[in-house]
């Protein structure tokens, strides 16, 4: 209770206690002075001791810097460095453009993602990074490019073998739990994969994800208080991805609407008390 009071909840009563957690975490401009640790789950947690991905590196640029979402667990930043070096070896690529990772202390965001809360999620642009000298202002205006056609059933002409190889390299990193891409990309990768196909299991189809792919790292080894997502289903997942594509091309009939069904309740905003107890200390830390 003393810790919660120190964060401003005691004097304000119930109104302050119900302050959305996204406002508290969104107000923090820097990481906490704590040992690195991810607490909670990807869509309900926070991150202590996050480090900031430098705005520009030898093989990457962080984009949309005004959002201040280029913070993550040290393992996440190390992963980006490693994958961007691999990307820089692909034809037409000098590295990677990195989108959102997490806020300085993770937690719910003011806008956008439900996940990206524990410093272990990374959005990586599909746009080939063909130059790494964009100014801060230019990075607010430049956009990624879409890889899909037919509403995501297929890749378009912008898709290249380099995309396949970069996604494959990411999936083969033991720290990666799963990678989200649009269904047509997964199906194309299934068609093009040769030899050992075990890495395809981590490539998961999901809506959107045609301007960027989303890498999710597993909880770091030995982490306490970090909740992993259940592992992907066994197998390479190619049949499931093909079914996604089939449903895009021939949508199933809509389910009948029950006029007596209760109205769906709007999603409740998380307050600090909804998050793991360690998150209060993450907010309080210098």
LUMDODREN-282829 format. One line per field, with one value per residue (C-alpha): residue in one letter; x negated, y, z negated. Coordinates in steps of 0.5 Angstrom, whole numbers, plus 500, padded with zeros to 3 digits. Example, Ala and Ser with C-alpha at 12.3 -4.5 7.8 and 13.67 -1.06 7.14 Angstrom:
<atoms>
r <- [A, S];
xx <- [475, 473];
yy <- [491, 498];
zz <- [484, 486];
</atoms>
This chain:
<atoms>
r <- [X, X, X, X, X, X, X, X, X, X, X, X, X, X, X, X, X, X, X, X, X, X, X, X, X, X, X, X, X, X, X, X, X, X, X, X, X, X, X, X, X, X, X, X, X, X, X, X, X, X, X, X, X, X, X, X, X, X, X, X, X, X, X, X, X, X, X, X, X, X, X, X, X, X, X, X, X, X, X, X, X, X, X, X, X, X, X, X, X, X, X, X, X, X, X, X, X, X, X, X, X, X, X, X, X, X, X, X, X, X, X, X, X, X, X, X, X, X, X, X, X, X, X, X, X, X, X, X, X, X, X, X, X, X, X, X, X, X, X, X, X, X, X, X, X, X, X, X, X, X, X, X, X, X, X, X, X, X, X, X, X, X, X, X, X, X, X, X, X, X, X, X, X, X, X, X, X, X, X, X, X, X, X, X, X, X, X, X, X, X, X, X, X, X, X, X, X, X, X, X, X, X, X, X, X, X, X, X, X, X, X, X, X, X, X, X, X, X, X, X, X, X, X, X, X, X, X, X, X, X, X, X, X, X, X, X, X, X, X, X, X, X, X, X, X, X, X, X, X, X, X, X, X, X, X, X, X, X, X, X, X, X, X, X, X, X, X, X, X, X, X, X, X, X, X, X, X, X, X, X, X, X, X, X, X, X];
xx <- [500, 494, 491, 498, 499, 492, 494, 500, 506, 507, 509, 513, 518, 522, 521, 513, 513, 517, 512, 511, 504, 503, 502, 497, 493, 494, 491, 484, 479, 473, 472, 472, 465, 466, 464, 467, 473, 479, 486, 492, 495, 494, 500, 501, 494, 488, 480, 475, 468, 470, 465, 466, 464, 459, 463, 458, 453, 448, 454, 461, 465, 470, 476, 482, 477, 483, 486, 480, 482, 475, 474, 473, 470, 462, 464, 468, 463, 458, 463, 464, 456, 455, 461, 459, 452, 455, 460, 454, 451, 458, 458, 461, 461, 456, 460, 466, 471, 474, 481, 484, 481, 483, 484, 478, 482, 486, 493, 500, 499, 503, 505, 504, 501, 504, 498, 491, 491, 485, 480, 479, 484, 481, 484, 479, 481, 482, 479, 471, 467, 463, 460, 459, 458, 465, 466, 471, 475, 475, 476, 483, 485, 482, 487, 486, 489, 494, 492, 499, 504, 511, 512, 506, 508, 501, 495, 494, 488, 484, 483, 476, 472, 469, 475, 475, 468, 469, 475, 472, 466, 470, 474, 468, 465, 467, 469, 475, 482, 486, 486, 493, 494, 499, 502, 500, 493, 493, 496, 490, 485, 488, 487, 480, 477, 472, 469, 470, 477, 477, 476, 483, 487, 485, 488, 495, 500, 504, 508, 504, 497, 496, 492, 488, 487, 487, 482, 483, 478, 479, 478, 470, 467, 468, 473, 478, 484, 484, 490, 489, 494, 496, 491, 494, 498, 493, 491, 489, 496, 496, 503, 506, 503, 506, 513, 512, 511, 517, 522, 519, 521, 527, 530, 534, 541, 542, 545, 552, 553, 557, 561, 562, 555, 552, 548, 541, 538, 532, 525, 523, 517, 512, 510, 504, 507, 508, 501, 496, 494, 487, 490, 491, 484, 482, 486, 483, 476, 471];
yy <- [500, 505, 504, 505, 511, 514, 513, 518, 514, 515, 522, 522, 516, 511, 516, 516, 508, 507, 511, 507, 504, 506, 514, 512, 508, 513, 518, 515, 518, 513, 506, 504, 504, 496, 490, 488, 483, 482, 482, 479, 477, 480, 484, 485, 487, 491, 491, 493, 496, 496, 499, 504, 501, 507, 511, 509, 503, 500, 496, 499, 505, 506, 509, 514, 516, 521, 515, 513, 506, 503, 500, 493, 488, 487, 480, 484, 489, 484, 480, 486, 487, 480, 480, 486, 484, 478, 483, 487, 481, 481, 484, 491, 491, 495, 492, 493, 499, 497, 500, 499, 495, 497, 504, 505, 501, 497, 497, 498, 504, 510, 508, 502, 495, 491, 487, 490, 491, 486, 489, 482, 484, 487, 490, 490, 493, 490, 495, 494, 498, 501, 507, 508, 516, 518, 524, 524, 528, 524, 518, 521, 521, 515, 509, 501, 498, 492, 486, 483, 482, 479, 482, 478, 471, 472, 476, 481, 483, 487, 480, 478, 472, 476, 477, 469, 469, 474, 471, 464, 467, 470, 464, 460, 464, 460, 466, 467, 464, 466, 471, 474, 475, 475, 469, 469, 470, 464, 460, 463, 461, 454, 453, 456, 452, 447, 442, 442, 446, 446, 453, 454, 452, 459, 463, 464, 467, 473, 479, 485, 484, 486, 492, 489, 482, 482, 478, 475, 473, 468, 470, 470, 464, 464, 470, 470, 473, 473, 469, 465, 464, 457, 454, 454, 447, 442, 441, 446, 450, 450, 447, 452, 458, 455, 454, 462, 463, 459, 463, 469, 467, 464, 467, 462, 464, 469, 466, 467, 473, 471, 477, 475, 475, 480, 486, 485, 489, 494, 492, 495, 499, 496, 500, 499, 494, 489, 488, 484, 487, 488, 494, 499, 498, 499, 506, 508, 507, 513];
zz <- [500, 498, 505, 509, 504, 506, 514, 512, 511, 503, 504, 510, 508, 512, 518, 518, 516, 523, 527, 533, 533, 540, 538, 532, 537, 542, 538, 537, 541, 539, 537, 529, 525, 524, 526, 533, 532, 536, 531, 533, 540, 547, 546, 539, 536, 536, 536, 531, 533, 540, 545, 551, 558, 561, 566, 571, 571, 577, 579, 577, 576, 571, 574, 571, 565, 563, 560, 555, 556, 558, 551, 549, 545, 547, 550, 555, 557, 558, 562, 566, 567, 569, 574, 577, 579, 582, 586, 588, 592, 597, 604, 603, 596, 591, 585, 582, 580, 573, 571, 564, 559, 552, 548, 543, 538, 542, 540, 543, 549, 550, 557, 561, 559, 554, 553, 553, 546, 543, 548, 552, 558, 564, 570, 576, 583, 589, 593, 595, 591, 597, 593, 586, 586, 585, 580, 574, 578, 584, 580, 578, 585, 589, 589, 590, 596, 596, 598, 599, 605, 605, 598, 596, 599, 603, 603, 608, 613, 607, 603, 605, 603, 598, 594, 593, 591, 586, 583, 583, 579, 574, 573, 572, 567, 560, 557, 561, 559, 565, 571, 574, 581, 586, 588, 596, 593, 589, 595, 600, 595, 594, 602, 602, 596, 597, 593, 585, 584, 577, 576, 580, 574, 571, 577, 575, 580, 577, 579, 581, 581, 588, 587, 582, 578, 571, 567, 560, 556, 550, 543, 542, 539, 531, 531, 525, 526, 534, 537, 544, 549, 550, 555, 563, 565, 567, 574, 579, 579, 587, 587, 582, 586, 592, 589, 587, 595, 597, 592, 595, 602, 600, 594, 590, 589, 583, 576, 575, 570, 564, 562, 555, 554, 549, 552, 551, 546, 548, 546, 539, 539, 534, 528, 524, 520, 526, 527, 524, 517, 519, 524, 518, 517, 524, 524, 518, 519, 522];
</atoms>
